[in-house]
Amino acid sequence: MHNTQRRSLLKSAAALGLIGGLGASAPLFAAARIKPGANAALIVVDVQNCFVDGGTLPVKGGAEVVPLINKLAGSFENIVVTQDWHTQGHASFASAHEGKKPFDSTKLSYGTQVLWPDHCVQGTDDAALHKDLKLPTAQLIIRKGFHKDMDSYSAFEEADHKTATGLAGYLKARGVKTVFVTGLATDFCVAWTAMDARKAGFNVYVIEDATRAIDLNGSLAAAWKQMSAKGVKRIQSSDIETV
């Protein structure tokens, strides 16, 4: 291509806004945005007072996901919310194990359990959904972690990887084939939800900027590696066509 032809092409592309600010290595055309249909569901994981600043187990920047999730919600016909809902003295609480402190681990009947500060106790304000979360079209709240002797990170299965919550059957009965996961925390409840959704046969996207992580001893990088290996796709909220 002659230099004059190349300059002309670049000017035309710039005029159309195709290359402005993208850098030399960027593709000429942006990928099409995803438009969720009737067979897609948004899963909003544990956006509760306990997981934001001022809560009993705060995730750094946790409240920042709220406006993003509220905006995304308008693009979905199907929305499911999850809520951590622990008993007093729950087996996942460090306070329930003599000599243990938060973020230690112990062996329980179903495997290794990270021990947490007491958090999201049933019926407390700490366990309530964040006051600014606005999801008027959400049809279902899945409460998890309410069995005293077993934790439950995933919206689909409890920590024994056997006890189902019923969410997979609910979504399949509604004709849902693809789920988009948001919420708290990326490396625990979001990741387990996403991987169990794949196990149940759904196409799965995690909307990265609509999540925040605890990142305990490299847990965030490990979670993304595990999710990727299971076919979970990592996207941003800007990849979704919002209304």
Buried (B, 14 or more C-beta within 10 A) or exposed (E): EEEEEEEEEEEEBEEEEBBEEEEEEEEEEEEEEBEBBEBBBBBBBBBBBBBBEEBBBBBEEBBBBBEBBBBBBEBBBBBBBBBBBBBEEBBBBBBBBEEBEBEEEBEBEBEEBBBBBBBBBBEBEBBBBBEEBBBEEBEBEBBBBBBEEBBBBBBBBBBBBEEBBEBBEBBEEBEBBBBBBBBBBBBBBBBBBBBBBBBBEBBBBBBBBBBBBBBEEEBBEBBBEBBEEBEBBEBEBEBBEBE
